[in-house]
Amino acid sequence: MKGLERSFDARERSGMNKQMSQTILRLLGCCLAAFLPVIQAYGQTPTRSQDYLRDVIALSETLGKSHSIRILCNGRNDQHWRGYMQRLLDLEAPYQGGLRRSMVDGFNAGYANTNADHSICDADTLAAEQQFAAEGQALTRKLATENIPGQPRR
């Protein structure tokens, strides 16, 4: 009977987690979609400020944190945030170098730290996922506002 109760609880959490994940995906997806194509649109390598570098590395770390939660709650086959990170690397740091290394290190640190903090998918873990989504949204909005010409300043 306990196994059945655990299975039911896991399915209930999984459904709740999928719904929350879809909402978070939409939010971050919209924000990232506005930010990522900037370099390709202008066809040049921009001069990047220290603020930009700090924020894009922080976004990478946030994606690593989100990836850790998704793996914990949805299983190893859920590679959604890792895929976003790969696209971010392809656009912002397509070649080996310091920025790419820093972004990968940030992603890996975010993943490892969150993995150490959360060992089960529970209410605290889901609350952390919401916090990471808010962090990612704020960073993406800031990066877009400060780095895409014509974006309104907030």
ZIKAMO-V146459 format. One record per run of one state. SS is the DSSP state (A for helix, B for strand, O for the rest). FROM is the first residue (numbers start at 1). TO is the last residue. If there is no record, write none. Layout:
ss:SS from:FROM to:TO
ss:SS from:FROM to:TO
//
This chain:
ss:O from:1 to:1
ss:A from:2 to:36
ss:O from:37 to:37
ss:A from:38 to:42
ss:O from:43 to:49
ss:A from:50 to:74
ss:O from:75 to:79
ss:A from:80 to:92
ss:O from:93 to:97
ss:A from:98 to:117
ss:O from:118 to:122
ss:A from:123 to:147
ss:O from:148 to:154
//
